[in-house]
């Protein structure tokens, strides 16, 4: 049920790299949290230099022109250990599969109660059940 939204600099990544980015984000769920591959909800938005502002050195990072912001809406039931595993796996796979430096990946996790997700039909499919993954 996690939903990714990667905000990337316009024109910096090819179509193939963006597809690889989506695949890497999806696989981070599979590897870090044991979520099924089909639980795939990913958006990638490109932003011009007048729309995406990321400090190149904040928190002692060495960010390049490939720096991005990735927001992830995920179940609020997730413990801190799951969140840490997901962030580490995301950066590892983005580096391996797309060539993005870990310093270039700013991640914001947004916890959402399970009853606030609908997979379609306007039904909150997870509202009355315990999380399965």
N, C-alpha and C positions, 0 to 999 in steps of 0.2 A: 503493500500500500504506500510506501514512500513515493513522493513526487519530487522529481528533480527539476530545477530551472537553472541552467547554466547561462550566465551573462558573459559573453565573450566579446573581445574587440573585433570590430567589423573588418573583414578582409584578411584576417591573420591566419585563418584555418581553411583548408580545402574542404570540399564536400566529403571526401574520403576520411579526412581527419575528424570532421564533425560526426560522421557515422561511427567512427572508432571511439569518439568521446562518449556518445550515447551508449555504445556497447560496454565501455569501461565502467560507466556509472551503474549500468544495470548489473554487471558482474560483481561490482563491489557489494551489492546487496546479497547476491548469491553466496559469495565467499565469506563476507564478514557476519552476515545475519541469518544465513540459511533460508533466505526468501526464494520462492520459486522464480525461475527465469521469466515466466509469463507475467509476473507482477512488474510490468514495465511501463512507467509513466514519466516521460522525459521531455522537457522543452529546452531548446537551445535558441537563444536570442542574441543577435549581433547588435552591437552598439558602436556608434561613431565616437571619435575622440572628444566630442562635445556632449556625450551622453553617459560615458563610463569613466569614472574617476577613481583610480586606485593608487594610493601613495606607493612609490617604488621601494621605500626603505622602512616603513613603519614596522615596529616590532622586530627590528634587525633583519629584515628580509632583503633579498636581492632580486626584486621583481623585474621581469622583462616586459616588453610590449605585448606579450602573450598573457599577461595577468588577467584572471577572471574571478568572478564571484559565483559560487554555486550555493543556491538555497535548496534545502531538503526538508520537505514536510514529512514527518514520520510520526508513528504512533507515540503518544505521550507515555506509554507504559515502558518504553525502553530505558534500561539502566545506563548509567554513565559508561560502563565498560563496553556496551554495544555501540554507543555513540563514538567512543574513542576508536574502536575497531573499524567502524564504518569510515571515519575520517582518514585513518591511516591507509586503509585499503583503497579508498578513492584516489588519494594522491599517488599511491604506488602504481595503480593501474593506469592512471592518466599519464604518468611519466613513462611507463613501459610501452603503452599502446599508442600514445599520441605524441610523446616527446615533450610534454609540459613539465616544467620544473615544479617540484613541490612548493617552492617559494611563490609560485605564480597562482596557487589555488587557495583562495579565501573561501571558507565554508561556513555557512550559517545554518544550523539545524533548528527547525521550528517544530516543537512538539504539538501534536494535534490529537485531541481525544478521538478514539476510534469511532464513536458515534457521529463524528463530523465528516466522515468519508462516505461518499456514494460512488460505487463503481458503475453506476448507470441505473436508469429507470426511476431515478429520484428516491431510491431505497438505500437506507443506511445499513448495508449488509452485515456490518460488524458491530452494530449497536448493542446487541443483546448476547454476544458470545465472547468467550475469553479469546485473547489473541492466540492464533495458531503458530505464528512465527514472529 
